[in-house]
């Protein structure tokens, strides 16, 4: 989990597990679309602009004891929305959790 921070800390502050809770297609079943809209706090128009899409749930969030600057794992800028880490980058973060 990355935090740009109002003070510009630009660091990784935690980790979580992402789980697909629903896959929405161009014509999602009634009830599923409404539930996704409610849980994501978006309008129906906004969500329909992204169809087809997946709805992700955040599970098991953990805050790191100390923020990890992106440079510590070899990144020079934050990802646009999400990014896979290499095994080496993940190891660095895991050591920070210990």
LUMTORDREN-21461 format. One record per residue (C-alpha): residue number from 1; z, y, x. Coordinates in steps of 0.1 Angstrom, whole numbers. Last residue first. Layout:
N
(NUM,(Z,Y,X)) ...
***
This chain:
98
(98,(111,-85,96)) (97,(88,-63,74)) (96,(73,-46,105)) (95,(63,-80,120)) (94,(44,-87,87)) (93,(25,-54,91)) (92,(14,-63,126)) (91,(5,-98,115)) (90,(-17,-84,87)) (89,(-37,-63,112)) (88,(-42,-94,134)) (87,(-53,-115,104)) (86,(-78,-88,95)) (85,(-70,-66,66)) (84,(-90,-65,33)) (83,(-96,-31,19)) (82,(-88,-11,-12)) (81,(-97,22,-28)) (80,(-117,44,-4)) (79,(-100,30,28)) (78,(-79,53,49)) (77,(-92,67,82)) (76,(-90,57,118)) (75,(-78,22,114)) (74,(-66,1,144)) (73,(-34,-14,130)) (72,(-11,12,145)) (71,(-36,39,139)) (70,(-30,35,101)) (69,(6,47,107)) (68,(31,21,96)) (67,(59,35,74)) (66,(93,20,82)) (65,(114,-5,62)) (64,(82,-16,45)) (63,(84,-15,7)) (62,(76,-48,-10)) (61,(57,-52,-43)) (60,(58,-87,-58)) (59,(30,-84,-83)) (58,(4,-57,-92)) (57,(-20,-66,-119)) (56,(-58,-62,-117)) (55,(-82,-58,-146)) (54,(-117,-69,-137)) (53,(-150,-51,-144)) (52,(-182,-53,-163)) (51,(-179,-26,-175)) (50,(-168,5,-155)) (49,(-181,31,-179)) (48,(-164,11,-208)) (47,(-131,18,-192)) (46,(-135,56,-192)) (45,(-148,56,-228)) (44,(-119,35,-239)) (43,(-95,60,-224)) (42,(-72,51,-196)) (41,(-35,42,-193)) (40,(-42,9,-175)) (39,(-19,-11,-198)) (38,(-31,5,-230)) (37,(-68,4,-222)) (36,(-65,-32,-210)) (35,(-47,-42,-242)) (34,(-74,-25,-263)) (33,(-102,-43,-244)) (32,(-85,-77,-248)) (31,(-78,-71,-285)) (30,(-114,-73,-295)) (29,(-133,-96,-272)) (28,(-152,-78,-243)) (27,(-188,-69,-248)) (26,(-201,-57,-215)) (25,(-177,-80,-197)) (24,(-140,-77,-190)) (23,(-123,-100,-166)) (22,(-86,-102,-172)) (21,(-53,-104,-153)) (20,(-68,-106,-118)) (19,(-38,-108,-95)) (18,(-29,-84,-67)) (17,(0,-92,-44)) (16,(19,-64,-29)) (15,(25,-46,4)) (14,(43,-15,16)) (13,(44,19,32)) (12,(10,20,50)) (11,(7,55,65)) (10,(-10,88,59)) (9,(21,110,65)) (8,(3,140,50)) (7,(33,158,37)) (6,(22,153,1)) (5,(18,117,10)) (4,(-14,98,17)) (3,(4,66,9)) (2,(-12,33,15)) (1,(0,0,0)) 
***
